[in-house]
Amino acid sequence: MKPASAHLSRRLTTVEYFTFGFGSMIGVGWVVLIDDWLARGGPGGAMLGFAAGGLLLLPVALTYGRLVREIPDAGAEIAYSEGVFPRAVSFAAAWTMVLAYAIVCPWEAVAIGNLLARVFPAMNSLPLYSLAGRTIFAPRLAAGLLLTAMIAAVNFRGIRTSGIFQDIATFGLLAIFALFTALGFAKGDSSNWQPLFARPGPGGAWLSILLVLQIGPGFDPRHFGRAILAAASIGSLFYVTIVAVASFVFPWKQLVAGHLGTEAVFERAFGSRAIARMIVFAAFLSLLKVFNGNFVASTRLLFGIGKRGLVHPALSRVDPVHGTPGNAILLMALLTCAASFLGDSLLVPITEVGSLAVGVGWLSACLAFLARSRRRGASAAVSDRALALSGALVAAAIVAMKIVPSVPGSFTRAEWIAFALWSGLGLFFWQGRKRRPAPGFAPGVGRREA
């Protein structure tokens, strides 16, 4: 029986391309991890680390922008490397990149309970079990599972519904962000920034920046074709501003010692519970959009892999009514729900693997662009090649920071185990592929699918 529609619905506006790009960068770390960022680098190290990360990502993002124009395909990395690398290599790069998006989903499903518990203490009741020293509570788990079901339902309804959802969450966050940062800079004191770096001396300053660079924001590159500079620039500026204002209104050493979140810092600085709840609501909107953005990215990439017969073709099925990858959405929802039961303590090493996954995906895309430009010969712009080469070097550096043991912040045993398990799952899916391309599919031909 012939599958339903072979093409995905693509009805996104330029604004929605921006909100998906920006939305994949900004989660809830700016509320719950501000103490970790400042502990790593201090105000100066954190701000310079995020700013440098944004600048270093521009060659990667600009290269993706050119690839999007040349090959506007839902498969992203798998489409770019198609016909350039062997099928197994293309699959490995794309499967690794799926992890970069997919791991965000269970993390946000777990984070929703953490966030709600800051306003509703009852979320920390009815303990179920403990893993790695952390208790999993029934209300928190239920909140994560319900949120996953909601995100899956929104995505199943269609990319247009998902885009509207993304717009509301993104611009709601930016409006509240503008309000509380203005209040913070009006009230704070620059003396709270001292000392600027978490470690003394020039060497300590560089180490502070390096440790923050490793947690710099990623992005969903497929939505950068039309709104690349706006999304990348505003995303990096967001992180720099959050670090600046949180450490401006409250002494950052006390913030780190007390393991305070951004909302707690503002509550103490202003003596107002209302401003804290406003920040938590902004974080809630941020959580929704990053969950939705990465859910869209992971399911579309799974669809692209399935479309090329590199896994079981069931993943390439498109719902005939809504034009969405129904089976890919179902698979991602099930994986997210299953991982949510692990709690945040066991998700930490998996999340660290995401940094490596991002680097591998970006490296494959930049190398594929260079290979394609060599085939075009003199018609390929030298500036485009230089951008792609710079992007490849940045991506290779990200990979090296995670796999070279002597680099601070590199993989521990737990991260290698998590990566091996994901690779094993990929091998399982690879074994279910068709041995030949699906009928009617021409390798190397880009499809215009969002």
N, C-alpha and C positions, 0 to 999 in steps of 0.2 A: 504494500500500500504506500502510495506516495505521500511524503510528509506534507503537512500544511504549508503555509507560506514559507518560502525560503529566505525571506528578507525581514529584517527588523524594522519596526516603525521608527522614524526619526523626525521628530517635530519639536526641536529645541530652538529657542531664540538665542541671540547673541548674549543677552543677559543671563540666560540659563547656562550657557557655556561657561560664563564667568563664575556663576554660583556653584556649579559642579567642580570647577577647578579650584576655587578658593575653599569650597566645602570639604574637599578631600585633604586639605592641609591642616585645618584648625579643628581640634577635638576638644576635650575637656582637660587636657594636661595643664593648660594655663590656670586652672583653678586648683586641681588636686596635686600637681607636681611642681608648683612654683618653688617650694622649699628645696626639692631635689636639684632644680636648675641652678638656684643660687648657691647651694652647697657645692656644686660642681665648679662654678666659675665666678661667683660673686656677681654684683651688678654689671661691672665692666666686662668680665669674661662672658657672661650670658648674652648681653646685648651685642657684643662684637661677634660672638659665636653664631647667633641667629642671623645677624646682618651678613656676615661672611658666607654663611650657608646659602642665603638667598642669592648672593652674587655668583657663587660658584655653580648654582643650579641653572643660571640663565643660559649657558651654552647648551646644556642638556635640553632645557625646555624649548629653546629656539630651534634646535635640531628636530625635536618632536613636531614643532609647528610646521616645518617643511615637509616632514614625513606625512603628517595629517593631510596636507594639501595634495601631496602626490598619491597617497594611498589612503583614502578616507574609508577605513574599514573597522568594524567592531572588534576585530581580532588584535588590533594594536601590535604588540611585540611579535606575535606569531605572523601577522601579515607583513611586517617590515622585513623580517628575516627570511620569509618564504622565497625560495629560489636562490637565496644567497648562501645559506648554511644547509647542511644535511637535515632531513626531517627530524631526526632524534635530537639534534642540537637545538633546533628551533623549538621543539616541544619542551625540552629541559629549561630553556630560557623563559618561555611563556609560563610554564607551570610554576617556576620559581617566582615569577612576577605575580601570579595569582595569590600566592601567600602574602605578598606585600599588601594587597588590598584586603584579602580575606581575613587576616588576623585582626584587623581593625574592628571587624563586626562583633566577634565575641567579647573583645575588650570593651567596646561600648555597651554591650548587653550587660556586662558585669558592672561597668561604671555607673549605669543608671541607678542601681541600688545604692552605691556609695554616695551619689549625688543627692538622692531623695532622703537618705538617712541624715543629711545635714540639716534638713528641715523637719523631717518626721522621724523622731527617734524610734518609733515602733517598728521601723524597717529592720532594726537590729534585734528582733525578737524571733522566737521559734527556731532555734539552731537545729540544723539537720545533721551535719557532719563536719569534720575538719580535714583539711589537706594542707600539708606543708606548714602547719602551725596556724593556719587561718581558718576561721569558722565560716561556713556557708549557711546563711539564714534564709528561711523559706520566703519571706516577703521580697527580699532582694532578688532571689532566683526567679520568683514568679514575675517580677517587674521586667527582668531581662528577657524572659521567654515571651511575654506579652508584647514587648517592644519589637522583638525579632519578627513575630507574627504580623505586626502592623507594618513594618518596613517591607516585608515580603509581599503583603497584600497591596501596598501602594505601588510597588514595582510591577506586580503582575497586571495591575490595571493599565499600565502603559507608561512610556517614557515621558509623555506630556504631564500626566498626573504627578510623576516623580519630580519633574522639573518645577512645577508650581509649588510643590511641597518644599523643594530646595530653596526656591526664591524667598518664601515666607520665613523660613528658619534663618537663612543667611542675613537678610536685611534687618530682621528683628534683632539678631545678635549685634550687628554693626551699630544699630541705633543705640542700644543699651551700652555697648562698649564706649561709644563716643561720650555718653553722659557721665559714666562713672570715672573715666580717665580724666575728663575735664575737671571733675570735682577733686580727684586725687592730686593733680598737678597744682590746683589752686590752694590746697591745704598742706601739702608735704614740705619736706625740708631736705635740701641736697646733702646735709651732713649725714643723713641716714644711708647714703650710698657708700660711706667709708667703712672699711677699705674697699676699693673698687674691685679687687680680685680676691678669689678665695685662697690663693697661695702667694707667698711673698716673692719678690724679686722678678726680674725679667723672665726667667725660666718658668716661674710659677704662673705668670700672666699667660704665656703661650700654652702651658698645660691646661689652664682654666678654659681658654678658648677652644682647645682641641676636644676636651671632654664634652663641651656643649655642642660642638660641630657634629658629634656622633649622633645626637638626638635631634638634629635639625629636621624641619618638616619635609615630607615628601609631597607628591602631587599626582593627580590622575592626568597624565600628559595628553590623553586623547581629546580632552576638552580645551586644549590650549591653542588650537588652530586659530581661533577668532579672538580670544581674550587673554592671550598669554602674559603680556607684560603687566596688565592690571591685576590678574589673579596672583602671579608670582610676587609682584612688588607689595601689594596690600597684605598678602599672607605673611611675608617676612616682617613688614612693618608692624603688623599686629603683635607678633611675638616680642619684638624689640620693645614696643610700647608697654606691653603688659609687665615685662621685667622692670622697665624703668619706673612705672608708676607704683607698682607694688612695693619696690624698695625705696621709693621716694616718700611714701606716706608712713612707713614703719621701718625701724632699724632692721636691716636684713639679717644680721647675726641672730637677733631675737626671733625672727621669723623662722630661720632654719632650726634653731634650738628647740622651738616649740612645735615644729612640724605643722605650721599653720598653712591653711589654704588661702587663696586670694580673698575669698569672701570674709574669712575670719580677720584678715589683716585690715580690711576696710571697716569692719564692724568695730574693731578696737580703736582704729584711728579716728573714726567719726562718732563712736559711741551710739551707733544706730543699727538696730536689727533690720530695719527696712532696706538699707543699702546692701546688706549682706544677702537678703532674699532676692533682691533685684539681680545681683551678680550670679546667684545660683540659677535663677530663671534664664539668664543669658547663657550660662553653661549648658542648661537643658536644651536650649535651641541649638547650641553648638554641637551637642552630642547627636541630636537628631539629624543634622545636616551631614556630619562626617560619617555617621552610620549609613545614611542613605547614599551618599556619594560613593563610598567604597563598596557598598553592596551592588550598586549599578556597575561599577568598574569590574568587580570580580565576576559577576554573572555574564557580562558582555564578553569578557576575555575567555571564560569557559565556553561560551557559545562559539567564539571564533576558533577555539581549539577543536571543538566537536565538529564544526562545519568542514574542517579540513581532514576529517577522518583520523585524527591523531589520538582520539579516545573513542569510546562507544558513541555511535552517531545519535543516540537518544539525547545527548546534550545539545544537539543542533536543532532540536524541534522548536518551532515558533508557533505560539498560540494564534490560531486563525482569526480570532476576534480582536484581541488587544495588540497583536504584533510584538509580543514580548517572549523572551527565551524561557518558557515555563519550567522546563526540567532543570535548567541551570539555576533558576531562582529557587526551586524546591531543594535542590542539592545544597545550595549555599545556606538556606534557612536551616536545614537539618544539621549541617556542620557547625553553624553558629550556636544552635541550641545545645548540641553535644558538648562543645568546648566551654559553654557557659557554666556547666556543672563543675569545671575545674577551679573556678574562683580566680581572683586576681593574682594570688601568689604563684600559681603554676603557669599563668599566662605571661608573666614577666619574661622568662627566657624565650618563649615563643615570639613575643613582641620584638625582642632584640634581634631575632632571626630576620624579622621584617626589614631591618636596615640592610642586611646582606642581600635579601631578595630584591630590594629596590635597586641596589647597585648592579646586580647581575642583569636585571631587565633593562636598565638604562644603558649599560655597556653593550648589550646585544643590539639595541636599537641604533646606537651611535656607530657601531662597527658596520651594521647593515647599511646605514646611510653612506658611509665611506666606500663600501664595496659597490653600491649602486652608482655613486658618483664617478668611480673609476671606469665603470662600464660606459658611462656617457662621454667620457673623455673630455675634450676641450669645452664641451657645452656646459659642464658642471662649474659653477662659480667657485673661485678660490676661497672667498669668504665663507661660503657654506661648508666647504671641506675643513677650513680652520675651526669653525664652530663645532663641527662634529668631532674633530680630533680633540679639541678642548673638553667637550662633553665626555668623550671616552676616557680621557685621563682622570676627570673628576670621578666618574663612575668606578674606574679601577681603584682609585684611592679609597673610595667608600668600602669596596670589597676588601681591600688590604687592611683597613683599620679594624675589620672584624675577624679576619682569619690569621693575621700575623701575631703570634703569641706575645711578642715584646711590646706591642702597642697597647697603651692603657685603654681599657674598655673593650678589648677584644673578646672573642667567644670563650666562654667557660665550657665545662663538660656538659652542663645542662643545655646550653644552646646548641652544641653539636648533636646531642641526642634529639632535640626537637627538629633540627634540620634533617637529620637522617630519617626520622619518622615521616616527615612531609615528603621527602624524596621517595621513600618506600611506597607511600600512597600514590604518588605520581607514577611510579613503575607499575603499580596495580592497574591504574587507569590506562596506561600506555599499552598494556597487554590486551585490553579490550578493544583496541582500535581495529578499523578495517585495514587489511593489508594493501589495498589499493585506494586511490582517491575516489570519493563518491561520484556517481555518474553526473555528468554535466558540470563538474568542477574543473576549472582550468588553473593549475598552479601558477602563481605569480600575478594573477589578475585581481586588482583591488575591487572591493565591493563597497558601494556607498551605503554603509549601515552605521547608524549612530551607536 
